[in-house]
Amino acid sequence: MEDQSIITTSSAAAAATKPTTPFAPAPQEEDSKEAEKPAQFHEVPAPKADKPAPPVEKPATVDAHSEKPANEKPDTHPKTPVKSSGDQWSMTYSPYTSDGGCKPPSDVAGDIAMIAKKGFSSIRLYSTDCSGLSSVATAALSHNLNIILGVYISDTGISAARPQVGEIVNWASKNGHFKGVEMIVIGNEAVFNKFCSAAELASFVSEAKAAFSAAGYTGPVTTTETVEVLKQNKATLCPVCDVAAANIHPFFNGKVTAEHAGEFVASQLELLATICPGKETYNLETGWPTKGSANNAAIPGKWEQNVAIEGIKKAAG
């Protein structure tokens, strides 16, 4: 079973990494996030009601194939394997300007080039807005980066998110049938934010999977929530997800210091593996802030961020 993490940070580039050896601490549950995030997480204002505001200020922010029997026809559209550049996997990216508008394609291309230059192997998109499927995906593929696509569910609910599935299918038909797409994520903490129920999310994941499969996609489709939300709704969400994925932010647990961020993330991934047994586990969002208010023992700062990121890469990369 593989564990992977996407690392997001408040003001510096960070990495996502491949799994290493198990760690010593026993699994502990992540504390529930506050309804409003601490000040150090400067969310980009969304000009549209259904535009996702990334949970962390981002600088720009999955398996071996067995041989097929001789008599089995090869896949017409083989899935893109998850790849990693050493201990750096993916960075989340939202193509927004500082005032919440959409970046022009030239700026997006520059951001993606910088991310590729830093050694990352994938880009994660939260949604299809701001022409992300064309500008971001095109730039990513030009730099040989894989893509983690997203369908964002906002406070307008699933009905408003449903057109994004069609946008992805239409884009794929022009892009070589999901070339470079290694995963598709339906929702980002939608149940945690009470944008939909777990049952509604599960139904939407199944609906989207069917649409993507019919269009030729053969990779994993999943959702991502906090570990606690997945634990509470495991009977509903685990069966419809191809892989188990969570957003694991050690800063939101007030008992975790920057020095122990890696141990915490690794322990949460172990816990996630017990929630959805038999499925590969992924951390789709993590990091540490450089400024803002302290969360008890969790102190923001540039030094703390460096320590936390290095610890996460070492323990859960």
C-alpha positions as CSV (number, residue, x, y, z in Angstrom):
1,M,0.0,0.0,0.0
2,E,1.4,3.4,-0.9
3,D,1.1,6.6,1.1
4,Q,1.5,9.9,-0.7
5,S,1.2,13.6,0.4
6,I,0.6,16.8,-1.5
7,I,2.2,19.6,0.5
8,T,0.8,23.1,0.4
9,T,2.3,26.1,2.2
10,S,1.4,29.7,3.0
11,S,4.2,31.5,1.3
12,A,6.9,29.1,0.0
13,A,7.0,26.2,-2.4
14,A,6.9,22.8,-0.9
15,A,6.8,19.1,-2.0
16,A,4.8,16.0,-2.1
17,T,6.6,12.8,-1.4
18,K,6.7,9.0,-1.8
19,P,6.2,6.7,1.2
20,T,9.0,5.7,3.5
21,T,9.3,3.3,6.4
22,P,6.7,3.2,9.3
23,F,7.1,5.5,12.2
24,A,7.0,5.0,15.9
25,P,4.0,7.0,17.3
26,A,0.7,5.3,17.6
27,P,-2.1,6.7,15.3
28,Q,-3.9,9.7,16.7
29,E,-6.9,11.5,15.4
30,E,-6.7,15.0,13.9
31,D,-8.5,17.6,15.9
32,S,-11.5,19.1,14.2
33,K,-10.8,22.3,12.3
34,E,-12.3,25.5,13.4
35,A,-15.2,26.8,11.4
36,E,-12.9,29.7,10.3
37,K,-9.3,29.1,9.5
38,P,-6.6,30.9,11.5
39,A,-5.3,34.2,10.2
40,Q,-2.2,32.8,8.6
41,F,-4.3,31.0,6.0
42,H,-5.1,33.9,3.6
43,E,-7.9,32.7,1.5
44,V,-8.2,34.1,-2.0
45,P,-11.6,35.9,-2.4
46,A,-13.8,34.2,-4.9
47,P,-15.6,36.4,-7.4
48,K,-17.9,33.5,-8.2
49,A,-20.2,31.7,-5.7
50,D,-19.0,28.3,-7.0
51,K,-15.3,29.1,-7.2
52,P,-13.3,27.3,-4.6
53,A,-11.1,29.4,-2.3
54,P,-8.1,27.2,-1.6
55,P,-7.8,26.4,2.1
56,V,-4.1,27.5,2.2
57,E,-2.4,30.3,0.5
58,K,-0.5,28.6,-2.3
59,P,2.6,29.6,-4.2
60,A,1.1,28.3,-7.3
61,T,0.5,24.9,-4.1
62,V,-0.5,7.7,-7.5
63,D,1.0,1.8,-8.6
64,A,2.5,-1.0,-10.3
65,H,0.7,-2.5,-13.3
66,S,0.3,-6.2,-13.4
67,E,0.8,-8.0,-16.8
68,K,-2.4,-8.8,-18.6
69,P,-3.2,-12.4,-19.7
70,A,-2.1,-13.1,-23.2
71,N,-5.7,-13.5,-24.4
72,E,-6.9,-10.2,-22.8
73,K,-7.1,-7.2,-25.1
74,P,-4.9,-4.2,-24.1
75,D,-6.6,-1.1,-22.7
76,T,-7.5,1.4,-25.4
77,H,-6.8,4.2,-23.0
78,P,-4.4,3.0,-20.4
79,K,-4.4,4.9,-17.1
80,T,-1.6,7.3,-16.2
81,P,0.5,5.9,-13.3
82,V,1.2,8.1,-10.4
83,K,4.7,9.2,-10.5
84,S,7.0,11.1,-8.1
85,S,10.3,13.0,-8.4
86,G,12.1,11.5,-5.4
87,D,10.3,12.8,-2.3
88,Q,8.3,15.4,-4.3
89,W,5.0,14.4,-5.8
90,S,2.5,17.2,-6.4
91,M,1.7,20.8,-5.7
92,T,-1.8,22.2,-5.5
93,Y,-2.4,25.1,-7.9
94,S,-5.3,27.5,-8.4
95,P,-5.1,30.0,-11.3
96,Y,-6.3,33.0,-9.4
97,T,-4.9,36.5,-9.1
98,S,-4.5,38.1,-5.6
99,D,-7.8,39.9,-6.0
100,G,-9.6,36.6,-6.9
101,G,-9.7,37.0,-10.7
102,C,-8.3,34.6,-13.2
103,K,-4.7,34.6,-14.2
104,P,-4.0,35.0,-18.0
105,P,-2.6,31.9,-19.7
106,S,0.9,33.4,-19.9
107,D,1.1,33.9,-16.1
108,V,-0.2,30.3,-15.6
109,A,2.4,29.0,-17.9
110,G,5.1,30.8,-16.0
111,D,3.9,29.4,-12.7
112,I,3.8,25.9,-14.0
113,A,7.2,26.2,-15.5
114,M,8.6,27.2,-12.1
115,I,6.9,24.3,-10.3
116,A,8.3,21.9,-12.9
117,K,11.8,23.4,-12.5
118,K,11.6,22.8,-8.7
119,G,11.2,19.0,-9.4
120,F,7.5,18.3,-8.8
121,S,5.9,15.7,-11.0
122,S,2.2,16.6,-10.7
123,I,-0.2,19.5,-10.4
124,R,-3.5,19.3,-8.4
125,L,-6.4,21.4,-9.5
126,Y,-9.4,21.9,-7.3
127,S,-11.9,22.7,-10.0
128,T,-12.4,23.5,-13.7
129,D,-12.9,27.2,-13.4
130,C,-10.6,30.0,-14.7
131,S,-10.1,27.8,-17.9
132,G,-7.9,25.5,-15.7
133,L,-8.4,22.5,-18.0
134,S,-7.0,24.4,-20.9
135,S,-4.4,26.8,-19.4
136,V,-3.1,24.8,-16.5
137,A,-3.4,21.3,-18.0
138,T,-1.8,22.4,-21.3
139,A,1.1,24.0,-19.4
140,A,1.5,21.0,-17.1
141,L,1.6,18.5,-20.0
142,S,4.1,20.6,-21.9
143,H,6.4,20.2,-18.9
144,N,5.7,16.4,-18.6
145,L,3.8,17.0,-15.4
146,N,0.8,14.7,-14.5
147,I,-2.5,16.2,-13.4
148,I,-4.9,15.6,-10.5
149,L,-8.2,17.0,-11.7
150,G,-10.9,18.2,-9.3
151,V,-14.6,18.8,-9.2
152,Y,-15.3,21.4,-6.6
153,I,-18.5,21.3,-4.5
154,S,-19.3,24.7,-2.9
155,D,-22.1,26.0,-0.8
156,T,-24.3,25.9,-3.9
157,G,-24.2,22.1,-3.6
158,I,-23.8,19.2,-6.0
159,S,-26.3,20.3,-8.6
160,A,-24.1,23.4,-9.3
161,A,-20.9,21.2,-9.3
162,R,-22.3,18.7,-11.8
163,P,-21.4,20.7,-15.0
164,Q,-17.7,20.4,-14.1
165,V,-18.0,16.6,-14.8
166,G,-19.1,17.4,-18.4
167,E,-16.4,20.0,-18.8
168,I,-13.8,17.4,-17.9
169,V,-15.3,14.8,-20.3
170,N,-15.4,17.3,-23.1
171,W,-11.8,18.4,-22.4
172,A,-10.6,14.8,-22.3
173,S,-12.2,14.1,-25.7
174,K,-9.9,16.8,-27.2
175,N,-6.9,15.9,-25.0
176,G,-6.2,12.3,-26.0
177,H,-8.6,10.6,-23.5
178,F,-7.3,11.8,-20.1
179,K,-3.6,11.8,-21.1
180,G,-1.5,12.7,-18.1
181,V,-4.5,12.5,-15.6
182,E,-3.4,10.3,-12.7
183,M,-6.4,10.9,-10.4
184,I,-9.8,12.8,-10.2
185,V,-11.0,14.1,-6.9
186,I,-14.7,14.8,-6.4
187,G,-15.2,17.5,-3.7
188,N,-12.7,19.0,-1.2
189,E,-14.0,18.7,2.4
190,A,-17.6,19.1,1.1
191,V,-19.0,17.0,3.9
192,F,-16.8,18.8,6.5
193,N,-18.1,22.1,5.3
194,K,-21.7,20.9,5.2
195,F,-22.0,21.6,1.5
196,C,-23.6,18.1,1.1
197,S,-24.2,14.9,3.1
198,A,-22.0,11.9,2.9
199,A,-24.7,10.0,1.1
200,E,-25.1,12.8,-1.5
201,L,-21.3,12.9,-2.0
202,A,-21.1,9.1,-2.4
203,S,-23.9,9.2,-5.0
204,F,-22.1,12.0,-6.9
205,V,-18.8,10.2,-6.8
206,S,-20.4,7.1,-8.4
207,E,-22.2,9.2,-11.0
208,A,-18.9,11.0,-11.9
209,K,-17.0,7.7,-12.1
210,A,-19.5,6.3,-14.5
211,A,-19.2,9.4,-16.8
212,F,-15.4,9.4,-16.7
213,S,-15.2,5.6,-17.4
214,A,-17.6,5.9,-20.3
215,A,-15.3,8.6,-21.7
216,G,-12.3,6.3,-21.5
217,Y,-10.8,7.2,-18.1
218,T,-9.3,4.2,-16.2
219,G,-7.6,5.8,-13.3
220,P,-8.7,6.3,-9.7
221,V,-11.6,8.5,-8.7
222,T,-12.0,9.6,-5.1
223,T,-13.0,12.4,-2.7
224,T,-11.0,14.0,0.1
225,E,-12.2,15.0,3.6
226,T,-10.6,15.3,7.0
227,V,-9.6,11.9,8.5
228,E,-12.3,12.3,11.2
229,V,-15.1,12.9,8.6
230,L,-14.0,9.8,6.7
231,K,-14.0,7.8,9.9
232,Q,-17.5,8.9,10.7
233,N,-18.7,8.1,7.2
234,K,-16.5,5.2,6.2
235,A,-19.4,2.9,5.4
236,T,-20.8,5.4,3.0
237,L,-17.7,6.9,1.4
238,C,-15.1,4.1,1.3
239,P,-17.0,1.8,-1.0
240,V,-17.3,4.4,-3.8
241,C,-13.7,5.6,-3.6
242,D,-11.0,3.8,-5.6
243,V,-8.3,5.1,-3.2
244,A,-8.6,6.6,0.3
245,A,-7.6,10.3,0.4
246,A,-7.6,12.9,3.1
247,N,-6.5,16.4,3.8
248,I,-4.1,16.2,6.7
249,H,-2.9,19.5,8.2
250,P,-0.9,19.0,11.4
251,F,-1.2,22.7,12.3
252,F,-4.9,22.3,13.0
253,N,-4.1,19.9,15.8
254,G,-3.1,22.2,18.6
255,K,-1.0,19.5,20.3
256,V,1.4,19.1,17.3
257,T,4.5,21.2,17.1
258,A,6.4,21.7,13.8
259,E,9.0,19.2,14.9
260,H,6.4,16.5,15.1
261,A,4.4,17.4,12.0
262,G,5.8,14.5,10.0
263,E,5.0,11.9,12.7
264,F,1.5,13.3,12.9
265,V,0.9,13.1,9.1
266,A,2.3,9.6,9.0
267,S,0.1,8.4,11.9
268,Q,-2.9,9.9,10.2
269,L,-2.1,8.0,7.0
270,E,-1.9,4.8,9.0
271,L,-5.3,5.6,10.6
272,L,-6.7,6.3,7.2
273,A,-5.6,2.9,6.0
274,T,-7.6,1.3,8.8
275,I,-10.7,3.4,7.9
276,C,-10.7,2.2,4.2
277,P,-8.8,-1.1,4.5
278,G,-7.3,-2.5,1.3
279,K,-7.1,0.8,-0.5
280,E,-4.0,2.9,-1.2
281,T,-3.9,6.0,0.9
282,Y,-3.1,9.5,-0.1
283,N,-2.6,12.9,1.7
284,L,-4.0,15.4,-0.8
285,E,-3.3,18.5,1.1
286,T,-0.9,19.4,3.9
287,G,1.6,22.0,5.0
288,W,2.4,24.6,7.7
289,P,1.9,28.4,7.8
290,T,4.6,31.0,8.0
291,K,2.6,33.6,9.9
292,G,-0.6,34.3,11.9
293,S,-1.9,33.3,15.3
294,A,-0.6,30.2,17.1
295,N,-2.9,27.2,17.6
296,N,-1.7,26.3,21.1
297,A,1.5,24.2,20.6
298,A,1.4,24.7,16.8
299,I,3.4,27.9,16.1
300,P,3.6,29.5,12.6
301,G,6.8,30.8,11.2
302,K,9.3,30.3,8.4
303,W,11.7,28.2,10.5
304,E,8.7,26.2,11.7
305,Q,7.5,25.7,8.2
306,N,10.8,24.4,7.0
307,V,11.1,22.0,9.9
308,A,7.5,20.8,9.4
309,I,7.8,20.3,5.6
310,E,11.1,18.4,6.0
311,G,9.5,16.2,8.7
312,I,6.5,15.5,6.5
313,K,8.7,14.6,3.5
314,K,10.8,12.3,5.7
315,A,8.0,10.5,7.6
316,A,5.2,10.4,5.0
317,G,7.0,11.1,1.7
